[in-house]
Amino acid sequence: MLHSPKLAILQSLDALDQQQMDEVLVYIKDVLKQPTRAINSKEFKREALKEIRQALRIGKKKGVSLAL
């Protein structure tokens, strides 16, 4: 059965330990604190997915097992 991207993200989040969860929360807070700039939602989604992919690649290089 194929998993939807949303389900894959939820499964990945479930696999995080407490330290990793704290890092994700800090990252999200930092993103929300950044000054808003005039970008449309499509650009925002593209940038967010790019950053998520990059974080997952870094996690794989560090040997972090994520359930995707």
C-alpha positions as CSV (number, residue, x, y, z in Angstrom):
1,M,0.0,0.0,0.0
2,L,1.4,3.4,-0.9
3,H,1.5,6.0,1.8
4,S,0.5,9.6,1.3
5,P,3.1,12.3,1.9
6,K,1.2,13.5,5.0
7,L,1.2,10.0,6.4
8,A,5.0,9.7,5.7
9,I,5.7,12.9,7.5
10,L,3.6,11.8,10.5
11,Q,5.4,8.5,10.7
12,S,8.7,10.3,10.5
13,L,7.7,12.5,13.3
14,D,6.6,9.5,15.4
15,A,10.1,8.0,15.0
16,L,11.9,11.1,16.5
17,D,13.4,10.9,19.9
18,Q,12.9,13.8,22.4
19,Q,16.0,15.7,21.4
20,Q,15.1,15.5,17.7
21,M,11.5,16.7,18.5
22,D,13.0,19.7,20.5
23,E,15.1,20.5,17.5
24,V,12.1,20.4,15.1
25,L,10.2,22.7,17.5
26,V,13.0,25.2,17.7
27,Y,13.3,25.2,13.9
28,I,9.5,25.8,13.5
29,K,9.6,28.6,16.1
30,D,12.5,30.2,14.2
31,V,10.7,30.0,10.9
32,L,7.6,31.6,12.5
33,K,9.7,34.4,14.0
34,Q,11.3,35.4,10.7
35,P,9.9,38.6,9.2
36,T,7.2,38.0,6.8
37,R,7.9,38.6,3.2
38,A,5.5,38.8,0.3
39,I,5.5,35.3,-1.0
40,N,2.6,33.3,-2.2
41,S,1.6,29.9,-0.7
42,K,2.9,27.9,-3.6
43,E,6.4,29.4,-3.2
44,F,6.2,28.9,0.6
45,K,5.2,25.2,0.2
46,R,8.0,24.7,-2.4
47,E,10.6,26.2,0.0
48,A,9.2,24.2,3.0
49,L,9.4,20.9,1.1
50,K,12.9,21.7,0.0
51,E,14.0,22.3,3.6
52,I,12.3,19.1,4.7
53,R,14.0,17.0,2.0
54,Q,17.4,18.6,3.0
55,A,16.8,17.8,6.7
56,L,15.8,14.2,5.8
57,R,19.0,13.7,3.7
58,I,21.1,15.1,6.6
59,G,19.3,12.7,9.0
60,K,20.1,9.8,6.7
61,K,23.8,10.8,6.5
62,K,23.9,10.9,10.3
63,G,22.4,7.5,10.5
64,V,19.0,8.6,11.9
65,S,16.4,6.1,11.0
66,L,13.1,7.7,9.8
67,A,10.0,5.8,9.0
68,L,9.0,6.8,5.6
